[in-house]
Amino acid sequence: MDQLALIIGLLLATVVAVGIGDRLRLPFPVLMLILAASLTFIPGFPEIAISPELILPIFLPPLLFATAQRSSWAVFRVRWRTLLMLAVALVVVSTAVVAGAAWLLIPGIGIPAAIALGAMVAPPDPVAVESIAGRVHMPRRLITVLQSEGLFNDAAAIVIFQAAVAATVSGTEFSPDVVLQFVLGAAIAVAVGIGMGWFTSLITRLVQSMVARSAVTLVVPFAAYILAEEVHASGVIAVVVTALEIQRHARPQDAAERVTRTAFWDVVELLVTGLAFGLVGLEVRQVIRDEGAGIVGMIGNAMVVCVLVFAVRLAWMAMMSGLARSTTDSLRPNSAKEVLILTWCGMRGLATLALALALPLTIADGSPFPARSQLIVIACAVLLATLVLPGLTLPWLMRVLKASGDGSEERDAARVLARRAQEAAIAALQAHELMKELPPEKVALVKEKMTRLHAELLDGSIRNESVGEMRKRGRELAIAVQTIALDAARQEVVAARNEPGVDPEVADRVLRQLDLRTMIMPE
């Protein structure tokens, strides 16, 4: 009962942290981590024990799914170079540098165990980045870079970690077969994700209940993750592909379902994020308390690794910035200012903690896992250094660098989509037989109404005609005409969302306005 009360308390604290964060312009996940860590200083405060094997399966699927829903396949076709450079190559380089330093600094650690440490601290957390970067008016292009990196880097880190731990436990050398394992696991995971996406689309067509259709999207991420892990594939990639496939199969006519599902997932993402970072805070405090005075002797090595993590990311971003001048990839950093921001946003989180706690106690011959306590302390130090410090100072850094976006790019993109929606609506009306049944003066009124659609989609206002106005024009005919126009407009925006060069989040905003407008129409 104490653990249940603690979980409920963390959920309530999340709501409070969001309010405080909004007032202080601070990220609520960092506030939750600090709050949870400080709570354990209270005498008699209940502890919560979650198996390390459950941390990733419980929290990663819904949070990755929520983030991936805001993307599309077209985006990844454009970003694939950046994706490989950040989500795979940077993880490998970070792992190698940290492993080399650990091997030199920690006596008797062995190369496989050192590689395990490097894999633990290599992947930035997409949840932390999404929650923190979005609150400081970061330019949309930089958020896009961070999102691309965060959706897949856990997969590479987990594969390297598992191979390194297996080598340590068995007493063998670290095998380069890990590359083949990653490629094969990724391919199987993509197949699992495509299958789960198709299965979800089938269910949404067969099930009549709108609530049930929204609820199935909460079950599917866990199913995709577990199924992929059972066949020794990447659960992370399977969840991301499932989300992308569900969005690809989205139907323009499902307006009410989209509105309901968006609200549902906003709540799920908020509470799960708060609970996850609250538990991270509790676990970090538990590690510190378990190590006691012995942790003092580990601080030096931990600081070296923290500095290396920042330095490797800074050097990598600077290299990508140099490459950007000779390529057409618009998602790479193109200035020193952007290099610094992207370096500062390399925040570690759930994956780092879960992998650290998943280290075995012993190896095959029964002896302790090499330097296990020190590896856990270093991983937690990196988590705190890369999450708390940047999380609290990022708003200040954005102000000093004068790098906050003014939203002009998003407004321009929304303006283009709104214009396309309006033109599609007018074209559908002109081509439909119903327009021939209206007298000329009514045709002019309908067209005039559709010309206002562009402005209404941009400013968020939703003006629907009163029933009295509709009676004057012929209520049933007016509703039918509006339905035809809005269906065409939604179809255009849904199609545009899957086009290269279109920001899916901007398309979702325009589509939401169309969905809301459809929902308030009289029946």
C-alpha positions as CSV (number, residue, x, y, z in Angstrom):
1,M,0.0,0.0,0.0
2,D,2.9,2.4,0.7
3,Q,4.3,1.9,-2.8
4,L,0.8,2.5,-4.3
5,A,0.5,5.7,-2.2
6,L,3.9,6.8,-3.4
7,I,3.0,6.4,-7.0
8,I,-0.2,8.3,-6.6
9,G,1.7,11.0,-4.8
10,L,4.2,11.2,-7.6
11,L,1.4,11.6,-10.1
12,L,-0.2,14.4,-8.1
13,A,3.3,16.0,-7.7
14,T,3.6,15.9,-11.5
15,V,0.6,18.2,-11.9
16,V,2.0,20.6,-9.3
17,A,5.4,20.5,-10.9
18,V,3.8,21.4,-14.3
19,G,2.2,24.4,-12.7
20,I,5.4,25.5,-11.0
21,G,7.4,24.9,-14.1
22,D,5.1,27.1,-16.2
23,R,5.4,29.9,-13.7
24,L,9.2,29.7,-13.4
25,R,9.8,28.7,-17.0
26,L,11.5,25.5,-15.9
27,P,11.1,22.0,-17.2
28,F,8.8,19.9,-15.0
29,P,10.7,16.6,-15.5
30,V,13.8,18.1,-13.9
31,L,11.7,19.5,-11.1
32,M,10.2,16.0,-10.5
33,L,13.7,14.4,-10.4
34,I,14.9,17.0,-7.8
35,L,11.7,16.7,-5.8
36,A,11.8,12.9,-5.7
37,A,15.4,12.8,-4.7
38,S,14.9,15.3,-1.9
39,L,11.9,13.3,-0.6
40,T,14.1,10.4,0.5
41,F,15.7,12.6,3.1
42,I,12.5,12.5,5.1
43,P,12.8,9.9,7.9
44,G,10.5,6.9,7.4
45,F,9.7,7.9,3.8
46,P,8.6,4.7,1.9
47,E,10.8,3.2,-0.7
48,I,9.7,1.8,-4.0
49,A,11.5,-1.1,-5.7
50,I,11.1,-1.7,-9.4
51,S,13.0,-4.4,-11.1
52,P,15.6,-3.0,-13.6
53,E,14.2,-5.4,-16.2
54,L,10.8,-3.6,-16.0
55,I,11.9,0.1,-16.1
56,L,12.4,0.2,-19.9
57,P,9.3,-2.0,-20.8
58,I,7.1,0.1,-18.5
59,F,8.1,3.6,-19.5
60,L,9.8,3.6,-22.9
61,P,6.9,2.2,-25.0
62,P,4.3,4.9,-24.2
63,L,6.8,7.8,-24.2
64,L,8.5,6.8,-27.4
65,F,5.1,6.2,-29.0
66,A,3.8,9.6,-27.9
67,T,6.9,11.3,-29.5
68,A,6.9,9.2,-32.7
69,Q,3.2,10.1,-33.3
70,R,4.3,13.6,-34.0
71,S,6.6,12.5,-36.9
72,S,6.1,10.7,-40.2
73,W,7.9,8.4,-42.6
74,A,8.5,11.3,-45.0
75,V,10.5,13.1,-42.3
76,F,12.8,10.1,-41.8
77,R,13.4,9.8,-45.6
78,V,14.7,13.4,-45.5
79,R,16.6,13.0,-42.2
80,W,18.2,9.6,-42.7
81,R,21.8,11.0,-42.9
82,T,21.3,13.0,-39.7
83,L,19.7,10.0,-38.1
84,L,22.6,7.7,-38.8
85,M,25.1,10.4,-37.7
86,L,23.5,11.0,-34.4
87,A,21.5,7.9,-33.4
88,V,24.1,5.4,-34.4
89,A,27.5,6.9,-35.1
90,L,27.5,9.3,-32.2
91,V,26.4,6.6,-29.8
92,V,29.2,4.3,-31.0
93,V,31.8,7.1,-30.7
94,S,30.6,8.2,-27.3
95,T,30.7,4.5,-26.1
96,A,34.2,4.1,-27.4
97,V,35.6,7.2,-25.8
98,V,34.0,6.6,-22.4
99,A,35.0,3.0,-22.5
100,G,38.6,3.9,-23.2
101,A,38.7,6.4,-20.3
102,A,37.1,3.9,-17.9
103,W,39.6,1.2,-18.8
104,L,42.4,3.6,-18.0
105,L,40.9,5.1,-14.8
106,I,39.3,2.0,-13.1
107,P,41.8,-0.7,-12.2
108,G,40.8,-4.2,-13.3
109,I,37.5,-3.2,-15.0
110,G,38.2,-5.0,-18.3
111,I,37.3,-3.9,-21.8
112,P,33.8,-5.5,-22.0
113,A,32.7,-3.9,-18.7
114,A,34.1,-0.5,-19.8
115,I,32.1,-0.8,-23.0
116,A,29.0,-1.5,-21.0
117,L,29.6,1.8,-19.1
118,G,30.1,3.7,-22.4
119,A,26.8,2.2,-23.7
120,M,24.9,3.3,-20.6
121,V,25.9,6.9,-20.8
122,A,25.8,7.3,-24.6
123,P,22.2,7.8,-25.6
124,P,20.4,11.1,-24.9
125,D,16.8,10.7,-23.7
126,P,14.1,11.7,-26.2
127,V,11.6,12.2,-23.4
128,A,13.8,14.7,-21.5
129,V,14.7,16.5,-24.7
130,E,11.1,16.8,-25.8
131,S,9.9,18.0,-22.4
132,I,12.6,20.6,-22.0
133,A,13.5,21.9,-25.4
134,G,9.9,22.6,-26.4
135,R,9.4,25.0,-23.4
136,V,12.1,27.5,-24.3
137,H,10.9,28.4,-27.8
138,M,13.8,26.6,-29.4
139,P,13.8,26.9,-33.2
140,R,11.7,24.1,-34.8
141,R,14.6,22.9,-36.9
142,L,16.8,22.2,-33.8
143,I,14.0,20.4,-32.1
144,T,13.6,18.3,-35.2
145,V,17.3,17.3,-35.0
146,L,17.0,16.3,-31.4
147,Q,13.8,14.3,-32.1
148,S,15.5,12.5,-34.9
149,E,18.3,11.5,-32.7
150,G,16.2,10.5,-29.7
151,L,13.8,8.1,-31.3
152,F,16.4,5.5,-32.3
153,N,19.6,6.0,-30.3
154,D,18.4,3.8,-27.4
155,A,18.3,0.9,-29.8
156,A,22.0,1.1,-30.7
157,A,23.0,1.7,-27.0
158,I,21.0,-1.3,-25.7
159,V,22.4,-3.7,-28.3
160,I,26.0,-2.7,-27.4
161,F,25.3,-2.9,-23.7
162,Q,23.8,-6.3,-23.9
163,A,26.7,-7.7,-25.9
164,A,29.2,-6.1,-23.5
165,V,27.5,-7.5,-20.4
166,A,27.3,-10.9,-21.9
167,A,31.0,-10.8,-22.7
168,T,31.8,-9.7,-19.2
169,V,29.7,-12.4,-17.5
170,S,31.1,-15.2,-19.7
171,G,34.6,-13.9,-19.5
172,T,35.0,-13.7,-23.3
173,E,36.1,-10.9,-25.6
174,F,33.7,-8.3,-26.8
175,S,32.5,-9.6,-30.2
176,P,32.2,-7.4,-33.3
177,D,29.2,-9.5,-34.2
178,V,27.2,-6.8,-32.4
179,V,27.0,-4.9,-35.7
180,L,25.2,-7.9,-37.3
181,Q,23.0,-8.2,-34.2
182,F,22.0,-4.6,-34.5
183,V,21.2,-4.7,-38.2
184,L,19.3,-8.0,-37.9
185,G,17.4,-6.8,-34.8
186,A,16.5,-3.5,-36.5
187,A,15.2,-5.3,-39.6
188,I,13.0,-7.7,-37.5
189,A,11.8,-4.8,-35.4
190,V,10.7,-2.8,-38.5
191,A,8.7,-5.9,-39.6
192,V,7.1,-6.2,-36.2
193,G,6.3,-2.5,-36.2
194,I,4.7,-2.6,-39.7
195,G,2.7,-5.6,-38.6
196,M,1.5,-4.0,-35.4
197,G,0.6,-0.8,-37.3
198,W,-1.5,-2.9,-39.8
199,F,-3.1,-4.8,-37.0
200,T,-4.0,-1.5,-35.2
201,S,-5.5,-0.1,-38.4
202,L,-7.6,-3.2,-38.8
203,I,-8.9,-3.0,-35.2
204,T,-9.8,0.7,-35.6
205,R,-11.9,-0.2,-38.7
206,L,-13.7,-3.1,-37.0
207,V,-14.4,-1.6,-33.6
208,Q,-17.3,0.8,-33.4
209,S,-16.5,2.4,-30.0
210,M,-14.4,5.5,-30.4
211,V,-13.2,5.1,-26.8
212,A,-12.0,1.6,-27.5
213,R,-10.2,2.7,-30.7
214,S,-8.3,5.3,-28.7
215,A,-7.6,2.8,-25.9
216,V,-6.0,0.3,-28.3
217,T,-3.2,2.8,-29.0
218,L,-2.2,2.5,-25.4
219,V,-1.9,-1.3,-25.6
220,V,-0.2,-1.5,-28.9
221,P,3.1,0.2,-27.9
222,F,3.6,-2.3,-25.1
223,A,2.6,-5.2,-27.4
224,A,5.1,-4.1,-30.1
225,Y,7.9,-3.7,-27.5
226,I,7.4,-7.0,-25.8
227,L,6.9,-8.9,-29.1
228,A,10.1,-7.5,-30.6
229,E,12.1,-8.2,-27.4
230,E,10.8,-11.8,-27.4
231,V,12.2,-12.4,-30.9
232,H,15.5,-10.7,-29.9
233,A,14.8,-7.6,-31.9
234,S,14.8,-3.9,-30.9
235,G,11.7,-3.0,-28.9
236,V,12.6,0.7,-29.3
237,I,12.5,0.5,-33.1
238,A,9.4,-1.6,-33.1
239,V,7.5,1.0,-31.1
240,V,8.6,3.9,-33.3
241,V,7.7,2.1,-36.5
242,T,4.3,1.1,-35.1
243,A,3.6,4.8,-34.3
244,L,4.7,5.9,-37.8
245,E,2.6,3.2,-39.4
246,I,-0.5,4.1,-37.4
247,Q,-0.1,7.7,-38.6
248,R,0.4,6.6,-42.2
249,H,-2.9,4.7,-42.1
250,A,-4.8,7.6,-40.6
251,R,-8.1,8.3,-42.3
252,P,-9.2,11.9,-42.9
253,Q,-12.8,11.2,-41.8
254,D,-11.8,10.2,-38.2
255,A,-12.0,13.7,-36.9
256,A,-13.6,13.0,-33.5
257,E,-11.3,10.1,-32.9
258,R,-8.2,12.2,-33.6
259,V,-9.4,14.9,-31.2
260,T,-10.1,12.3,-28.5
261,R,-6.9,10.4,-29.0
262,T,-4.8,13.6,-28.9
263,A,-6.3,14.6,-25.6
264,F,-5.9,11.1,-24.2
265,W,-2.2,10.9,-25.2
266,D,-1.5,14.4,-23.8
267,V,-2.6,13.2,-20.4
268,V,-0.8,9.9,-20.6
269,E,2.4,11.5,-21.7
270,L,2.3,14.1,-19.0
271,L,1.7,11.6,-16.1
272,V,4.0,8.9,-17.4
273,T,6.8,11.4,-17.9
274,G,6.3,12.8,-14.4
275,L,6.2,9.4,-12.8
276,A,9.2,8.2,-14.7
277,F,11.4,11.1,-13.7
278,G,10.1,10.9,-10.1
279,L,11.2,7.3,-10.0
280,V,14.6,8.2,-11.5
281,G,15.0,10.7,-8.6
282,L,14.2,8.0,-6.1
283,E,16.6,5.5,-7.6
284,V,19.4,8.0,-7.9
285,R,19.0,8.9,-4.2
286,Q,18.9,5.2,-3.4
287,V,22.2,4.6,-5.2
288,I,23.9,7.5,-3.4
289,R,22.6,6.2,0.0
290,D,23.7,2.6,-0.7
291,E,27.3,3.6,-1.6
292,G,27.6,5.9,1.4
293,A,31.0,7.4,2.1
294,G,32.6,5.2,-0.6
295,I,31.0,7.4,-3.2
296,V,33.5,10.2,-2.4
297,G,36.4,8.2,-3.9
298,M,34.4,7.7,-7.1
299,I,33.6,11.4,-7.7
300,G,36.9,12.1,-9.6
301,N,36.3,9.4,-12.2
302,A,32.6,10.4,-12.5
303,M,33.6,14.0,-13.3
304,V,36.1,12.9,-15.9
305,V,33.4,10.8,-17.7
306,C,30.9,13.7,-17.4
307,V,33.3,16.1,-19.1
308,L,34.1,13.5,-21.8
309,V,30.4,13.1,-22.6
310,F,29.9,16.8,-23.1
311,A,33.2,17.1,-25.0
312,V,32.5,14.2,-27.4
313,R,29.1,15.6,-28.2
314,L,30.5,19.1,-28.7
315,A,33.2,17.8,-31.1
316,W,30.7,15.7,-33.0
317,M,28.2,18.6,-33.5
318,A,31.1,20.8,-34.6
319,M,32.1,18.2,-37.2
320,M,28.5,18.0,-38.4
321,S,28.4,21.8,-38.7
322,G,31.4,21.7,-40.9
323,L,29.9,19.0,-43.1
324,A,26.7,21.1,-43.4
325,R,28.5,23.6,-45.5
326,S,29.3,21.0,-48.1
327,T,25.9,19.2,-48.1
328,T,22.3,20.0,-48.6
329,D,21.1,18.5,-45.3
330,S,19.3,21.4,-43.6
331,L,18.9,19.6,-40.3
332,R,22.6,19.7,-39.4
333,P,23.8,22.6,-37.2
334,N,25.0,25.5,-39.3
335,S,26.5,27.8,-36.7
336,A,28.5,27.8,-33.5
337,K,25.4,28.9,-31.7
338,E,23.5,25.9,-32.8
339,V,26.4,23.5,-32.0
340,L,26.4,24.8,-28.4
341,I,22.6,24.4,-28.0
342,L,22.5,20.9,-29.5
343,T,25.5,20.0,-27.2
344,W,23.7,21.3,-24.1
345,C,20.6,19.4,-25.0
346,G,22.3,15.9,-24.9
347,M,20.3,15.0,-21.8
348,R,20.4,11.4,-20.4
349,G,17.5,9.9,-18.7
350,L,15.5,6.7,-18.4
351,A,17.7,4.4,-20.6
352,T,20.9,5.4,-18.7
353,L,19.4,4.6,-15.3
354,A,17.7,1.4,-16.4
355,L,20.8,0.0,-18.0
356,A,22.9,1.0,-15.0
357,L,20.6,-0.8,-12.6
358,A,20.4,-3.8,-15.0
359,L,24.1,-4.6,-14.4
360,P,24.4,-8.2,-13.0
361,L,25.7,-8.6,-9.4
362,T,28.1,-11.4,-10.4
363,I,29.7,-13.0,-13.4
364,A,29.8,-16.7,-14.5
365,D,32.4,-17.9,-11.9
366,G,30.5,-16.3,-9.0
367,S,32.8,-13.3,-8.5
368,P,31.4,-9.8,-8.4
369,F,30.8,-7.9,-11.6
370,P,33.9,-5.7,-12.2
371,A,33.5,-2.3,-10.6
372,R,29.7,-2.5,-10.6
373,S,29.2,0.1,-7.8
374,Q,31.5,2.5,-9.5
375,L,29.9,2.0,-12.9
376,I,26.4,2.8,-11.4
377,V,27.7,5.9,-9.6
378,I,29.3,7.2,-12.8
379,A,26.1,6.5,-14.8
380,C,24.0,8.4,-12.3
381,A,26.5,11.3,-12.2
382,V,26.3,11.6,-16.0
383,L,22.5,11.5,-15.8
384,L,22.4,14.3,-13.2
385,A,25.1,16.4,-15.0
386,T,23.4,16.2,-18.4
387,L,19.8,16.5,-17.2
388,V,19.6,18.8,-14.2
389,L,22.3,21.3,-15.2
390,P,21.2,21.8,-18.8
391,G,17.5,21.5,-17.8
392,L,17.8,24.4,-15.4
393,T,20.1,26.6,-17.5
394,L,18.7,26.1,-21.0
395,P,16.3,29.0,-20.8
396,W,19.1,31.3,-19.7
397,L,21.4,30.0,-22.4
398,M,18.7,30.6,-25.1
399,R,18.4,34.2,-23.9
400,V,22.1,34.8,-23.8
401,L,22.6,33.4,-27.3
402,K,19.4,35.1,-28.5
403,A,18.5,31.9,-30.1
404,S,14.8,31.5,-29.2
405,G,12.6,31.2,-32.2
406,D,9.8,33.6,-33.0
407,G,7.6,30.9,-34.5
408,S,7.7,32.5,-38.0
409,E,8.8,29.3,-39.7
410,E,5.9,27.4,-38.1
411,R,3.5,30.2,-39.0
412,D,4.7,30.2,-42.6
413,A,4.3,26.4,-42.9
414,A,0.8,26.6,-41.3
415,R,-0.1,29.3,-43.8
416,V,0.8,27.2,-46.7
417,L,-1.1,24.2,-45.4
418,A,-4.2,26.3,-44.6
419,R,-4.1,27.7,-48.1
420,R,-4.0,24.2,-49.6
421,A,-6.9,23.1,-47.4
422,Q,-8.9,26.1,-48.5
423,E,-8.2,25.5,-52.2
424,A,-9.1,21.8,-51.8
425,A,-12.4,22.7,-50.1
426,I,-13.4,25.2,-52.9
427,A,-12.3,22.8,-55.6
428,A,-14.5,20.0,-54.1
429,L,-17.5,22.3,-53.9
430,Q,-17.1,23.4,-57.5
431,A,-16.9,19.8,-58.7
432,H,-19.8,18.5,-56.6
433,E,-23.4,18.1,-57.9
434,L,-24.9,19.6,-54.8
435,M,-23.7,23.1,-55.8
436,K,-26.0,22.9,-58.8
437,E,-29.0,22.7,-56.5
438,L,-28.2,26.0,-54.9
439,P,-29.3,29.3,-56.4
440,P,-26.5,31.6,-57.5
441,E,-26.7,33.9,-54.5
442,K,-26.3,30.9,-52.2
443,V,-23.4,29.6,-54.2
444,A,-21.6,32.9,-53.6
445,L,-22.3,32.7,-49.9
446,V,-20.9,29.2,-49.6
447,K,-17.7,30.2,-51.5
448,E,-17.3,33.3,-49.4
449,K,-17.5,31.1,-46.3
450,M,-14.8,28.8,-47.6
451,T,-12.5,31.7,-48.4
452,R,-12.6,32.5,-44.6
453,L,-11.4,29.0,-43.9
454,H,-7.7,30.0,-44.4
455,A,-7.8,32.7,-41.8
456,E,-9.8,30.6,-39.3
457,L,-7.3,27.8,-39.5
458,L,-4.4,30.1,-38.8
459,D,-5.8,32.1,-35.8
460,G,-7.6,29.1,-34.3
461,S,-11.0,30.6,-34.3
462,I,-13.8,28.3,-35.3
463,R,-16.9,30.1,-36.4
464,N,-19.9,27.9,-37.2
465,E,-23.1,29.1,-38.7
466,S,-26.1,29.3,-36.4
467,V,-29.1,27.0,-37.0
468,G,-31.1,30.1,-38.0
469,E,-28.6,31.1,-40.7
470,M,-28.7,27.5,-42.0
471,R,-32.5,27.5,-42.2
472,K,-32.4,30.6,-44.3
473,R,-30.1,28.8,-46.8
474,G,-31.6,25.4,-46.5
475,R,-30.3,23.7,-43.3
476,E,-29.7,20.2,-44.7
477,L,-28.1,21.4,-47.9
478,A,-25.9,23.8,-46.1
479,I,-24.6,21.1,-43.7
480,A,-24.0,18.7,-46.7
481,V,-22.0,21.4,-48.5
482,Q,-19.9,22.1,-45.5
483,T,-19.3,18.4,-45.0
484,I,-18.0,18.0,-48.5
485,A,-15.7,21.0,-48.2
486,L,-14.3,20.0,-44.9
487,D,-13.8,16.4,-46.0
488,A,-11.7,17.6,-48.9
489,A,-9.7,20.0,-46.7
490,R,-8.9,17.2,-44.3
491,Q,-7.9,14.9,-47.1
492,E,-5.5,17.5,-48.4
493,V,-3.9,18.1,-45.0
494,V,-3.6,14.3,-44.2
495,A,-1.9,13.8,-47.6
496,A,0.4,16.7,-47.1
497,R,1.5,15.4,-43.7
498,N,3.2,12.4,-45.4
499,E,5.0,14.6,-47.9
500,P,8.8,15.3,-47.6
501,G,9.4,18.8,-46.4
502,V,6.2,19.1,-44.5
503,D,6.5,19.4,-40.7
504,P,4.1,16.8,-39.2
505,E,3.5,18.8,-36.1
506,V,2.4,21.9,-38.1
507,A,0.1,19.6,-40.2
508,D,-1.4,18.2,-37.0
509,R,-2.2,21.7,-35.7
510,V,-4.0,22.6,-39.0
511,L,-5.8,19.2,-39.0
512,R,-6.9,19.7,-35.4
513,Q,-8.7,23.0,-36.4
514,L,-10.4,21.2,-39.2
515,D,-11.4,18.3,-36.9
516,L,-12.8,20.7,-34.3
517,R,-14.7,22.5,-36.9
518,T,-16.2,19.3,-38.2
519,M,-17.2,18.2,-34.7
520,I,-19.2,21.3,-33.9
521,M,-21.3,21.1,-37.0
522,P,-25.0,20.3,-36.3
523,E,-26.2,16.9,-37.2
